[in-house]
Structure formats: C-alpha cells, structure tokens
Amino acid sequence: VFHSRKNDLKSLALTIAKSGECRVKNFSQLPESQELIYFLPMVFLSFFFYWIFNPLSILGYGFLAYTFMVIFYVVFYKKQMKPMVVILHYLILIFYAFGLLVGMKKYLEFYWGKREKNKSLL
C-alpha cells in the first residue's frame, strides 16, 4: 500500500478525517463489514474530552500509560526517539474519530432509510 507523505498538519488531519468518514460510508453500503474495533477512536475521543474537563479523574493515568506504551514502541521497536510521534498518534486518533462522527451524520440517515425499505440488510 502506498501512502503519500503529508507536508503539513492540516492536510494530514483532512486525510485522516476523510478516512473515518469513508469507513462509515463503507458500513452503510456493506453492513456485513461492520466491526466494533473501527469505532474505538470515538471511545478514545469521549474519554479524552471527559479527561480534559475533569483532569483529576483516574482516566489521566490511562492516558499516561497509553503514552508510555507508544513511547516504548517507538524507542524499542523503531529504534528512534521522536516526541512528535506521540503527539501525532493522539492527533490521528482524534481526527479519525471526528471523521467517524461526520460520516455517521452523513451516511447513517441513508443507511437506516435503506434498511426500512429492504429488511434484508441487517
């Protein structure tokens, strides 16, 4: 699979959000391809916003542990130490979750309307 390199954060964010949106479009057209794992970034996003507004909650330890796991992976498996990798990892999860939300708003109306007409979809 070939991925072109993104030169700035804006183009990266738009590409990732579009990927999340297209995932929901695929779900609406091929309901048998639905898997719960694709919606985990939305769970991450909801926990992230909860933690922002309640910084003393126990979720902070979860984000800290997740950050250390990403750092561990980058240092020991990729043999490099770039702090930007951790920041990009979080931004990718957030942008993908926003793309999923946009896709749900766009395509789920189409999906449920189609399902009501043809009961064989689900």
DSSP file with accessible surface (Angstrom, degrees, kcal/mol):
  #  RESIDUE AA STRUCTURE BP1 BP2  ACC     N-H-->O    O-->H-N    N-H-->O    O-->H-N    TCO  KAPPA ALPHA  PHI   PSI    X-CA   Y-CA   Z-CA
    1    1 A V              0   0  169      0, 0.0     2,-0.5     0, 0.0     0, 0.0   0.000 360.0 360.0 360.0 131.8    0.0    0.0    0.0
    2    2 A F        -     0   0  180      2,-0.0     2,-0.5     0, 0.0     0, 0.0  -0.839 360.0-174.7-101.4 128.6    1.4    3.4   -1.0
    3    3 A H        -     0   0  152     -2,-0.5     2,-0.2     3,-0.0     3,-0.0  -0.990  20.7-134.3-120.2 127.1    0.8    6.4    1.3
    4    4 A S        -     0   0   67     -2,-0.5     2,-0.2     1,-0.1    -2,-0.0  -0.541  28.2-109.0 -78.8 147.0    1.9    9.8    0.2
    5    5 A R        -     0   0  222     -2,-0.2     2,-0.4     1,-0.0    -1,-0.1  -0.539  27.2-134.4 -76.2 136.7    3.7   11.9    2.7
    6    6 A K        -     0   0   73     -2,-0.2    -1,-0.0     1,-0.1     3,-0.0  -0.784   8.1-157.2 -94.4 133.7    1.7   14.9    4.1
    7    7 A N  S    S+     0   0  156     -2,-0.4     2,-0.3     1,-0.1    -1,-0.1   0.711  71.8  25.2 -84.8 -23.1    3.7   18.1    4.3
    8    8 A D  S  > S-     0   0   88      1,-0.1     4,-1.6     0, 0.0     5,-0.1  -0.931  77.7-112.3-140.2 166.1    1.6   19.8    6.9
    9    9 A L  H  > S+     0   0   82     -2,-0.3     4,-2.8     1,-0.2     5,-0.2   0.835 111.0  59.6 -68.3 -32.0   -0.7   19.0    9.8
   10   10 A K  H  > S+     0   0  152      2,-0.2     4,-2.4     1,-0.2    -1,-0.2   0.935 107.2  44.3 -64.8 -46.3   -3.8   20.4    8.0
   11   11 A S  H  > S+     0   0   34      2,-0.2     4,-2.1     1,-0.2    -1,-0.2   0.884 113.9  51.5 -67.8 -35.1   -3.6   18.1    5.0
   12   12 A L  H  X S+     0   0   40     -4,-1.6     4,-2.5     2,-0.2     5,-0.2   0.939 110.6  48.4 -63.8 -45.2   -2.8   15.1    7.4
   13   13 A A  H  X S+     0   0   15     -4,-2.8     4,-2.6     1,-0.2     5,-0.2   0.915 111.8  48.9 -62.8 -43.2   -5.9   16.0    9.5
   14   14 A L  H  X S+     0   0  111     -4,-2.4     4,-2.3     1,-0.2    -1,-0.2   0.903 111.9  49.3 -64.5 -39.8   -8.2   16.3    6.5
   15   15 A T  H  X S+     0   0   64     -4,-2.1     4,-1.8     2,-0.2    -2,-0.2   0.927 113.3  45.6 -65.7 -43.1   -6.9   12.9    5.1
   16   16 A I  H  X S+     0   0   22     -4,-2.5     4,-2.0     2,-0.2    -2,-0.2   0.917 113.0  49.6 -68.3 -41.6   -7.4   11.1    8.3
   17   17 A A  H  X S+     0   0   25     -4,-2.6     4,-2.3    -5,-0.2    -1,-0.2   0.910 110.0  51.6 -63.5 -39.6  -10.9   12.6    8.9
   18   18 A K  H  X S+     0   0  107     -4,-2.3     4,-2.7    -5,-0.2    -1,-0.2   0.875 106.2  55.6 -64.5 -35.0  -11.9   11.6    5.4
   19   19 A S  H  X S+     0   0   61     -4,-1.8     4,-1.7     2,-0.2    -1,-0.2   0.913 108.4  47.1 -63.0 -43.6  -10.7    8.1    6.1
   20   20 A G  H  X S+     0   0    0     -4,-2.0     4,-1.5     2,-0.2    -2,-0.2   0.900 112.1  50.7 -64.2 -39.2  -13.0    7.9    9.1
   21   21 A E  H  X S+     0   0   18     -4,-2.3     4,-1.9     1,-0.2    -2,-0.2   0.919 109.6  49.8 -64.8 -41.9  -15.9    9.3    7.1
   22   22 A C  H  X S+     0   0   52     -4,-2.7     4,-2.5     1,-0.2    -1,-0.2   0.821 103.6  60.9 -67.7 -29.8  -15.3    6.8    4.3
   23   23 A R  H  X S+     0   0   69     -4,-1.7     4,-1.9     2,-0.2    -1,-0.2   0.930 106.4  45.6 -61.9 -42.9  -15.3    4.0    6.9
   24   24 A V  H  X S+     0   0    2     -4,-1.5     4,-2.1     2,-0.2    -2,-0.2   0.891 109.9  55.0 -68.6 -35.6  -18.8    4.8    7.9
   25   25 A K  H  X S+     0   0   77     -4,-1.9     4,-1.7     1,-0.2    -2,-0.2   0.924 107.6  49.8 -62.4 -41.1  -19.8    5.1    4.2
   26   26 A N  H  X S+     0   0   70     -4,-2.5     4,-2.9     1,-0.2    -1,-0.2   0.891 108.8  52.8 -62.7 -39.6  -18.5    1.5    3.7
   27   27 A F  H  < S+     0   0    5     -4,-1.9    -1,-0.2     1,-0.2    -2,-0.2   0.881 108.3  50.5 -62.3 -38.3  -20.5    0.4    6.7
   28   28 A S  H  < S+     0   0    1     -4,-2.1    -1,-0.2     1,-0.2    -2,-0.2   0.842 118.8  37.1 -71.1 -30.2  -23.7    1.9    5.2
   29   29 A Q  H  < S+     0   0   96     -4,-1.7    -2,-0.2     1,-0.2    -1,-0.2   0.782 129.3  30.6 -91.0 -29.8  -23.1    0.1    1.9
   30   30 A L    ><  +     0   0   84     -4,-2.9     3,-2.2    -5,-0.2    -1,-0.2  -0.721  65.5 177.0-128.1  81.4  -21.7   -3.1    3.2
   31   31 A P  G >  S+     0   0   10      0, 0.0     3,-1.4     0, 0.0    -1,-0.1   0.783  76.8  66.7 -61.1 -23.4  -23.3   -3.8    6.6
   32   32 A E  G 3  S+     0   0  152      1,-0.3    -5,-0.1    90,-0.0    90,-0.0   0.656  91.0  65.4 -73.1 -10.9  -21.5   -7.2    7.0
   33   33 A S  G <  S+     0   0   38     -3,-2.2    -1,-0.3    -7,-0.2     2,-0.2   0.397  73.4 123.2 -89.7   4.8  -18.2   -5.3    7.2
   34   34 A Q    <   +     0   0   81     -3,-1.4     2,-0.4    -7,-0.2     3,-0.0  -0.491  33.2 171.3 -71.7 129.5  -19.1   -3.7   10.5
   35   35 A E    >   -     0   0  109     -2,-0.2     3,-1.1     1,-0.1     4,-0.3  -0.997  36.4-133.6-137.7 141.8  -16.6   -4.3   13.3
   36   36 A L  G >  S+     0   0  142     -2,-0.4     3,-1.9     1,-0.2     4,-0.3   0.810  97.8  72.4 -65.5 -27.4  -16.6   -2.7   16.7
   37   37 A I  G >  S+     0   0  107      1,-0.3     3,-1.2     2,-0.2    -1,-0.2   0.809  87.6  63.2 -63.2 -26.7  -12.8   -2.1   16.6
   38   38 A Y  G <  S+     0   0   67     -3,-1.1    -1,-0.3     1,-0.3    -2,-0.2   0.699 100.8  53.2 -71.2 -17.2  -13.3    0.7   14.0
   39   39 A F  G X> S+     0   0   46     -3,-1.9     4,-1.2    -4,-0.3     3,-0.9   0.414  78.5  96.5 -98.2   2.6  -15.3    2.7   16.5
   40   40 A L  H <> S+     0   0   93     -3,-1.2     4,-2.6    -4,-0.3     5,-0.2   0.847  75.1  63.1 -62.4 -33.3  -12.7    2.6   19.3
   41   41 A P  H 3> S+     0   0   16      0, 0.0     4,-2.5     0, 0.0    -1,-0.2   0.858 100.3  54.6 -60.7 -27.9  -11.3    6.1   18.4
   42   42 A M  H <> S+     0   0   45     -3,-0.9     4,-2.3     2,-0.2    -2,-0.2   0.888 107.5  48.9 -70.6 -35.9  -14.7    7.5   19.2
   43   43 A V  H  X S+     0   0   66     -4,-1.2     4,-2.5     2,-0.2     5,-0.2   0.933 111.3  50.5 -64.9 -43.5  -14.5    5.9   22.7
   44   44 A F  H  X S+     0   0   28     -4,-2.6     4,-2.7     1,-0.2    -2,-0.2   0.923 109.8  50.8 -57.7 -44.7  -11.0    7.4   23.0
   45   45 A L  H  X S+     0   0    8     -4,-2.5     4,-2.5     2,-0.2     5,-0.2   0.914 109.8  48.6 -63.4 -42.3  -12.3   10.8   22.0
   46   46 A S  H  X S+     0   0   66     -4,-2.3     4,-2.1     1,-0.2    -1,-0.2   0.924 114.2  46.0 -66.1 -41.6  -15.1   10.7   24.5
   47   47 A F  H  X S+     0   0   99     -4,-2.5     4,-2.5     2,-0.2    -2,-0.2   0.889 111.2  54.1 -64.9 -37.6  -12.7    9.7   27.3
   48   48 A F  H  X S+     0   0   42     -4,-2.7     4,-2.1    -5,-0.2    -2,-0.2   0.934 110.2  44.8 -63.1 -46.2  -10.3   12.4   26.2
   49   49 A F  H  X S+     0   0   82     -4,-2.5     4,-1.8     2,-0.2    -1,-0.2   0.885 112.3  52.6 -67.3 -36.1  -12.9   15.1   26.4
   50   50 A Y  H  X S+     0   0  124     -4,-2.1     4,-1.3    -5,-0.2    -2,-0.2   0.930 110.2  48.4 -62.2 -42.8  -14.0   13.8   29.7
   51   51 A W  H  < S+     0   0   75     -4,-2.5    -2,-0.2     1,-0.2     6,-0.2   0.868 106.8  56.4 -67.0 -34.7  -10.4   13.9   31.0
   52   52 A I  H  < S+     0   0   78     -4,-2.1    -1,-0.2     1,-0.2    -2,-0.2   0.920 114.1  38.8 -62.2 -42.3   -9.9   17.5   29.7
   53   53 A F  H  < S+     0   0  155     -4,-1.8    -1,-0.2     1,-0.3    -2,-0.2   0.640 127.7  35.5 -84.8 -14.6  -12.9   18.7   31.7
   54   54 A N    ><  +     0   0   71     -4,-1.3     3,-1.9    -5,-0.2    -1,-0.3  -0.607  69.0 168.6-132.8  72.8  -12.0   16.5   34.7
   55   55 A P  T 3  S+     0   0   84      0, 0.0     5,-0.1     0, 0.0    -1,-0.1   0.715  72.8  59.4 -66.8 -17.6   -8.2   16.4   34.8
   56   56 A L  T 3  S+     0   0  172      4,-0.1    -5,-0.1     3,-0.1     2,-0.0   0.396  82.6 112.6 -90.5   6.2   -8.1   14.8   38.3
   57   57 A S  S X  S-     0   0   26     -3,-1.9     3,-1.4    -6,-0.2     4,-0.3  -0.259  84.0-107.6 -74.5 167.6  -10.0   11.8   37.2
   58   58 A I  T >> S+     0   0  136      1,-0.3     3,-1.0     2,-0.2     4,-1.0   0.687 109.0  80.2 -70.1 -16.0   -8.5    8.3   37.0
   59   59 A L  H 3> S+     0   0   41      1,-0.3     4,-2.3     2,-0.2    -1,-0.3   0.787  78.8  70.4 -63.2 -25.1   -8.6    8.5   33.2
   60   60 A G  H <> S+     0   0   16     -3,-1.4     4,-2.2     1,-0.2    -1,-0.3   0.887  95.7  52.2 -59.2 -36.4   -5.4   10.6   33.4
   61   61 A Y  H <> S+     0   0  168     -3,-1.0     4,-2.5    -4,-0.3    -1,-0.2   0.861 106.9  53.5 -68.0 -33.8   -3.5    7.5   34.4
   62   62 A G  H  X S+     0   0   44     -4,-1.0     4,-2.5     2,-0.2    -2,-0.2   0.923 110.2  46.0 -65.7 -43.0   -4.9    5.6   31.5
   63   63 A F  H  X S+     0   0   20     -4,-2.3     4,-2.5     2,-0.2    -2,-0.2   0.882 112.2  52.0 -67.4 -35.2   -3.7    8.3   29.0
   64   64 A L  H  X S+     0   0   93     -4,-2.2     4,-2.3    -5,-0.2    -2,-0.2   0.935 111.0  46.8 -65.4 -43.7   -0.3    8.3   30.8
   65   65 A A  H  X S+     0   0   53     -4,-2.5     4,-2.1     2,-0.2    -2,-0.2   0.914 112.3  50.6 -63.9 -41.4    0.0    4.6   30.5
   66   66 A Y  H  X S+     0   0   64     -4,-2.5     4,-2.2     2,-0.2    -2,-0.2   0.913 109.0  51.9 -63.4 -40.4   -1.0    4.8   26.8
   67   67 A T  H  X S+     0   0   31     -4,-2.5     4,-2.5     1,-0.2    -2,-0.2   0.922 109.3  49.5 -62.6 -42.4    1.6    7.5   26.2
   68   68 A F  H  X S+     0   0  124     -4,-2.3     4,-2.8     1,-0.2    -1,-0.2   0.867 108.3  53.7 -66.5 -33.7    4.3    5.3   27.7
   69   69 A M  H  X S+     0   0  118     -4,-2.1     4,-2.4     2,-0.2    -1,-0.2   0.918 109.9  47.4 -65.5 -40.6    3.2    2.3   25.6
   70   70 A V  H  X S+     0   0   13     -4,-2.2     4,-2.5     2,-0.2    -2,-0.2   0.932 113.4  48.0 -65.6 -43.5    3.6    4.5   22.4
   71   71 A I  H  X S+     0   0   48     -4,-2.5     4,-2.9     1,-0.2     5,-0.3   0.927 110.9  51.7 -62.5 -42.8    7.0    5.7   23.6
   72   72 A F  H  X S+     0   0  110     -4,-2.8     4,-2.6     1,-0.2     5,-0.5   0.927 110.8  48.2 -58.9 -44.5    8.1    2.2   24.4
   73   73 A Y  H  X>S+     0   0  118     -4,-2.4     4,-2.0     1,-0.2     5,-1.3   0.932 113.9  45.8 -62.8 -45.6    7.0    1.0   20.9
   74   74 A V  H  <5S+     0   0    9     -4,-2.5     6,-1.5     3,-0.2     4,-0.5   0.926 118.3  41.6 -66.4 -42.4    8.8    3.9   19.2
   75   75 A V  H  <5S+     0   0   48     -4,-2.9     4,-0.4     4,-0.2    -2,-0.2   0.945 125.1  30.9 -73.0 -45.9   12.0    3.6   21.2
   76   76 A F  H  <5S+     0   0  113     -4,-2.6    -3,-0.2    -5,-0.3    -2,-0.2   0.797 130.3  30.1 -90.9 -27.3   12.4   -0.2   21.3
   77   77 A Y  T  <5S+     0   0  159     -4,-2.0    -3,-0.2    -5,-0.5    -2,-0.1   0.809 130.0  33.6 -99.7 -36.3   10.9   -1.4   18.0
   78   78 A K  S   <S-     0   0  111     -5,-1.3    -3,-0.2    -4,-0.5    -2,-0.1   0.548  95.9-137.3 -93.9 -11.0   11.5    1.6   15.7
   79   79 A K        +     0   0  164     -4,-0.4     2,-0.3    -6,-0.3    -4,-0.2   0.864  66.7  99.2  57.9  42.0   14.9    2.4   17.4
   80   80 A Q        -     0   0   77     -6,-1.5     2,-0.5     2,-0.1    -1,-0.2  -0.985  62.1-141.6-149.2 159.0   14.3    6.2   17.4
   81   81 A M        +     0   0  112     -2,-0.3     3,-0.1    -3,-0.1   -10,-0.0  -0.893  33.2 152.5-128.7 100.4   13.1    8.8   19.8
   82   82 A K    >>  -     0   0  114     -2,-0.5     3,-1.5     1,-0.1     4,-0.6  -0.956  30.1-159.9-127.8 111.8   10.9   11.4   18.4
   83   83 A P  H >> S+     0   0   90      0, 0.0     4,-1.4     0, 0.0     3,-0.7   0.798  89.8  69.9 -61.2 -25.5    8.4   13.1   20.8
   84   84 A M  H 3> S+     0   0  100      1,-0.2     4,-3.0     2,-0.2     5,-0.2   0.792  86.6  67.3 -64.1 -24.8    6.4   14.3   17.8
   85   85 A V  H <> S+     0   0   45     -3,-1.5     4,-2.1     2,-0.2    -1,-0.2   0.913 100.3  47.9 -62.5 -40.3    5.4   10.6   17.2
   86   86 A V  H <X S+     0   0   19     -3,-0.7     4,-2.1    -4,-0.6    -1,-0.2   0.937 113.2  47.4 -66.5 -45.0    3.4   10.6   20.4
   87   87 A I  H  X S+     0   0   90     -4,-1.4     4,-2.5     1,-0.2    -2,-0.2   0.931 112.8  49.0 -62.2 -44.9    1.6   13.9   19.6
   88   88 A L  H  X S+     0   0   52     -4,-3.0     4,-2.7     1,-0.2    -1,-0.2   0.874 106.8  56.9 -63.5 -35.1    0.8   12.7   16.1
   89   89 A H  H  X S+     0   0   67     -4,-2.1     4,-1.9    -5,-0.2    -1,-0.2   0.938 110.1  43.6 -62.3 -45.8   -0.5    9.4   17.5
   90   90 A Y  H  X S+     0   0   34     -4,-2.1     4,-2.3     2,-0.2    -2,-0.2   0.916 113.8  50.9 -65.0 -42.1   -3.0   11.3   19.6
   91   91 A L  H  X S+     0   0   42     -4,-2.5     4,-3.0     1,-0.2     5,-0.3   0.899 107.6  53.4 -65.0 -37.3   -3.9   13.7   16.8
   92   92 A I  H  X S+     0   0   71     -4,-2.7     4,-2.4     1,-0.2     5,-0.2   0.935 109.7  48.0 -62.9 -43.7   -4.5   10.8   14.4
   93   93 A L  H  X S+     0   0   33     -4,-1.9     4,-2.0    -5,-0.2    -1,-0.2   0.924 114.3  46.6 -62.3 -42.3   -6.9    9.1   16.9
   94   94 A I  H  X S+     0   0   21     -4,-2.3     4,-2.3     2,-0.2    -2,-0.2   0.940 114.0  46.2 -67.3 -46.3   -8.8   12.4   17.4
   95   95 A F  H  X S+     0   0   49     -4,-3.0     4,-2.2     1,-0.2    -1,-0.2   0.893 112.0  51.3 -66.4 -37.5   -9.1   13.3   13.7
   96   96 A Y  H  X S+     0   0   32     -4,-2.4     4,-2.2    -5,-0.3    -1,-0.2   0.915 109.4  50.9 -65.1 -39.8  -10.2    9.8   12.8
   97   97 A A  H  X S+     0   0    0     -4,-2.0     4,-2.2    -5,-0.2    -2,-0.2   0.910 109.3  50.1 -64.5 -41.0  -12.9   10.0   15.5
   98   98 A F  H  X S+     0   0   87     -4,-2.3     4,-2.4     1,-0.2    -1,-0.2   0.902 109.2  52.5 -63.7 -38.3  -14.1   13.3   14.2
   99   99 A G  H  X S+     0   0    1     -4,-2.2     4,-2.6     1,-0.2    -2,-0.2   0.902 107.7  51.6 -62.7 -39.4  -14.2   11.8   10.7
  100  100 A L  H  X S+     0   0    0     -4,-2.2     4,-2.5     2,-0.2    -2,-0.2   0.916 109.5  50.1 -62.4 -41.5  -16.3    8.9   12.0
  101  101 A L  H  X S+     0   0   75     -4,-2.2     4,-2.0     2,-0.2    -2,-0.2   0.921 111.8  47.1 -64.3 -42.5  -18.8   11.4   13.6
  102  102 A V  H  X S+     0   0   69     -4,-2.4     4,-2.3     1,-0.2    -2,-0.2   0.925 112.7  50.0 -64.3 -42.8  -19.1   13.3   10.3
  103  103 A G  H  X S+     0   0    0     -4,-2.6     4,-3.2     1,-0.2     5,-0.5   0.887 108.1  52.9 -63.0 -39.0  -19.6   10.1    8.4
  104  104 A M  H  X S+     0   0   56     -4,-2.5     4,-1.4     1,-0.2     5,-0.4   0.907 110.0  48.5 -63.8 -39.6  -22.3    9.0   10.9
  105  105 A K  H  < S+     0   0  157     -4,-2.0     4,-0.4    -5,-0.2    -2,-0.2   0.912 119.6  38.5 -65.8 -39.7  -24.1   12.2   10.4
  106  106 A K  H  < S+     0   0  111     -4,-2.3     4,-0.5    -5,-0.2    -2,-0.2   0.929 127.5  25.7 -75.3 -49.2  -23.9   12.0    6.6
  107  107 A Y  H  X S+     0   0   48     -4,-3.2     4,-2.3    -5,-0.2    -3,-0.2   0.646 102.3  71.9-102.6 -17.2  -24.4    8.3    5.9
  108  108 A L  H  X S+     0   0   46     -4,-1.4     4,-2.8    -5,-0.5     5,-0.3   0.838  95.8  56.3 -73.1 -28.0  -26.4    6.8    8.7
  109  109 A E  H  > S+     0   0  145     -5,-0.4     4,-2.2    -4,-0.4     5,-0.2   0.937 110.6  46.0 -62.1 -43.4  -29.6    8.5    7.6
  110  110 A F  H  > S+     0   0  100     -4,-0.5     4,-2.3     2,-0.2    -2,-0.2   0.926 113.6  50.0 -62.3 -43.2  -29.1    6.9    4.2
  111  111 A Y  H  X S+     0   0    4     -4,-2.3     4,-2.2     1,-0.2    -2,-0.2   0.941 113.4  42.8 -63.8 -49.7  -28.4    3.5    5.8
  112  112 A W  H  X S+     0   0  115     -4,-2.8     4,-1.9     2,-0.2    -1,-0.2   0.881 113.7  52.1 -70.5 -33.9  -31.4    3.5    8.1
  113  113 A G  H  X S+     0   0   36     -4,-2.2     4,-1.3    -5,-0.3    -1,-0.2   0.926 112.0  46.4 -65.0 -40.7  -33.7    4.7    5.4
  114  114 A K  H  X S+     0   0   85     -4,-2.3     4,-2.1    -5,-0.2    -2,-0.2   0.882 110.3  54.3 -67.1 -36.9  -32.5    2.0    3.1
  115  115 A R  H  < S+     0   0   68     -4,-2.2     6,-0.2     1,-0.2    -1,-0.2   0.875 103.9  54.3 -67.3 -37.8  -32.9   -0.6    5.8
  116  116 A E  H  < S+     0   0  113     -4,-1.9     3,-0.2     1,-0.2    -1,-0.2   0.875 112.0  44.6 -65.6 -34.5  -36.5    0.3    6.4
  117  117 A K  H  < S+     0   0  194     -4,-1.3     2,-0.5     1,-0.3    -2,-0.2   0.871 124.3  33.0 -74.8 -38.1  -37.3   -0.2    2.8
  118  118 A N    ><  -     0   0   79     -4,-2.1     3,-1.3    -5,-0.1    -1,-0.3  -0.894  65.4-169.3-125.0 102.3  -35.4   -3.5    2.5
  119  119 A K  G >  S+     0   0  137     -2,-0.5     3,-0.6     1,-0.3    -1,-0.1   0.548  75.7  79.7 -70.7  -3.9  -35.4   -5.6    5.7
  120  120 A S  G 3  S+     0   0   92      1,-0.2    -1,-0.3    -5,-0.0    -5,-0.1   0.493  70.7  82.8 -84.3  -1.4  -32.7   -7.9    4.3
  121  121 A L  G <         0   0   39     -3,-1.3    -1,-0.2    -6,-0.2    -2,-0.1   0.736 360.0 360.0 -77.7 -21.8  -29.8   -5.5    5.1
  122  122 A L    <         0   0  113     -3,-0.6    -1,-0.1    -7,-0.1   -90,-0.0  -0.921 360.0 360.0-140.7 360.0  -29.3   -6.4    8.7
